[in-house]
Amino acid sequence: MPLTRIVALKGRSNEERTQLKEVVLQTIVDKLHVPANDRFLIIEELDRENFSFDPTCLDIERSEGFLIIQVTLNLGRPDEMKKEFYEALAEELHQKVGIRKEDVFINLIEGTKENWSYGNGIASFIV
């Protein structure tokens, strides 16, 4: 039950945003093993003055094509699964959308099931 947020600079085409969304969601399904219909994603585009990032942090050369992908999901996936997800997502975005791997910043935020309500004010996973 992830909630995914993608933040990037303004200027991507509708086609690129659609491809970006589909690649991210499919990689989450494939590598983090979430249900195929569990697709909740926000794409936010910002002006340069509202989007700050270090162009060389950890000796990675970032361009203006830089984006942040933040996925909030349930606790419990092993580190190896996360590593495979990071690698696969960067590669898929590079191959299918043309985004440089250096420009793909991924952050997973893990929480417990009682922190989710999918609607109607109901604690979806508290029994």
C-alpha positions as CSV (number, residue, x, y, z in Angstrom):
1,M,0.0,0.0,0.0
2,P,2.5,2.6,-1.0
3,L,2.0,6.2,-1.5
4,T,4.5,7.6,-4.0
5,R,5.5,11.2,-4.6
6,I,7.7,12.4,-7.5
7,V,9.1,15.9,-7.3
8,A,10.9,17.4,-10.3
9,L,11.5,20.7,-12.0
10,K,8.7,22.0,-14.3
11,G,9.0,21.4,-18.0
12,R,8.5,17.7,-18.6
13,S,6.0,16.8,-21.3
14,N,2.7,15.1,-20.6
15,E,4.0,12.0,-22.4
16,E,7.2,12.0,-20.2
17,R,5.1,12.4,-17.0
18,T,2.9,9.5,-18.1
19,Q,5.9,7.3,-18.8
20,L,7.5,8.3,-15.5
21,K,4.4,7.4,-13.6
22,E,3.9,4.0,-15.3
23,V,7.6,3.0,-14.9
24,V,7.6,4.0,-11.2
25,L,4.3,2.2,-10.4
26,Q,5.2,-1.0,-12.3
27,T,8.6,-1.2,-10.7
28,I,7.0,-0.9,-7.3
29,V,4.7,-3.7,-8.1
30,D,7.5,-5.9,-9.6
31,K,10.2,-5.3,-7.1
32,L,8.5,-4.4,-3.8
33,H,5.7,-6.9,-4.4
34,V,2.6,-4.7,-3.9
35,P,-0.8,-5.5,-5.4
36,A,-1.1,-4.3,-9.1
37,N,-4.2,-2.1,-8.3
38,D,-2.5,-0.4,-5.3
39,R,-1.5,2.7,-7.3
40,F,-1.4,6.0,-5.5
41,L,1.0,8.6,-6.9
42,I,1.5,12.3,-6.9
43,I,3.7,14.1,-9.4
44,E,4.7,17.6,-8.3
45,E,6.6,20.0,-10.6
46,L,8.3,23.0,-9.1
47,D,10.0,26.1,-10.3
48,R,13.8,26.1,-9.9
49,E,13.7,28.5,-7.0
50,N,11.4,26.1,-5.1
51,F,13.4,22.9,-5.7
52,S,16.9,22.8,-4.2
53,F,19.4,20.0,-4.5
54,D,23.1,19.6,-4.3
55,P,24.5,18.9,-7.8
56,T,27.5,16.8,-6.5
57,C,26.5,15.3,-3.1
58,L,28.3,11.9,-2.6
59,D,30.2,12.6,-5.8
60,I,27.2,12.1,-8.0
61,E,26.8,14.6,-10.8
62,R,23.2,15.7,-11.0
63,S,21.6,17.8,-13.8
64,E,18.5,19.9,-14.1
65,G,16.7,16.6,-14.9
66,F,17.1,15.5,-11.3
67,L,14.0,14.1,-9.6
68,I,13.1,12.8,-6.1
69,I,10.9,9.7,-5.8
70,Q,9.6,9.1,-2.3
71,V,7.7,6.0,-1.5
72,T,5.8,5.6,1.8
73,L,5.1,1.9,2.5
74,N,4.7,-0.7,5.2
75,L,7.6,-1.8,7.2
76,G,9.3,-5.1,6.7
77,R,11.0,-5.4,3.3
78,P,14.5,-6.8,3.4
79,D,17.5,-4.7,2.5
80,E,18.3,-6.8,-0.6
81,M,14.8,-6.2,-2.0
82,K,15.2,-2.5,-1.5
83,K,18.6,-2.5,-3.2
84,E,17.1,-4.4,-6.2
85,F,14.3,-1.9,-6.3
86,Y,16.7,1.1,-6.4
87,E,18.8,-0.5,-9.1
88,A,15.8,-1.6,-11.2
89,L,14.0,1.8,-10.9
90,A,17.0,3.8,-12.0
91,E,17.7,1.5,-14.9
92,E,14.0,1.4,-16.1
93,L,13.7,5.2,-15.9
94,H,16.9,5.5,-17.9
95,Q,15.9,2.9,-20.5
96,K,12.2,3.8,-20.9
97,V,12.1,7.6,-20.1
98,G,15.6,8.7,-20.9
99,I,16.3,10.0,-17.3
100,R,20.0,9.8,-16.3
101,K,20.6,7.3,-13.5
102,E,22.5,10.0,-11.6
103,D,19.3,12.1,-11.5
104,V,17.2,9.5,-9.8
105,F,17.0,10.1,-6.0
106,I,14.9,7.5,-4.2
107,N,13.7,7.6,-0.6
108,L,11.7,4.9,1.1
109,I,9.7,5.8,4.2
110,E,8.4,2.8,6.2
111,G,5.5,2.8,8.6
112,T,3.2,0.3,10.2
113,K,-0.2,-0.7,8.9
114,E,-2.2,1.2,11.5
115,N,-1.0,4.4,10.0
116,W,-3.2,4.1,6.9
117,S,-6.8,5.0,6.1
118,Y,-7.7,4.5,2.4
119,G,-11.0,6.4,2.8
120,N,-14.2,6.9,4.7
121,G,-12.3,7.6,7.9
122,I,-11.7,3.9,8.4
123,A,-8.5,2.5,9.8
124,S,-8.1,0.2,6.8
125,F,-5.8,-2.3,8.5
126,I,-6.7,-2.2,12.2
127,V,-8.9,-5.1,13.2
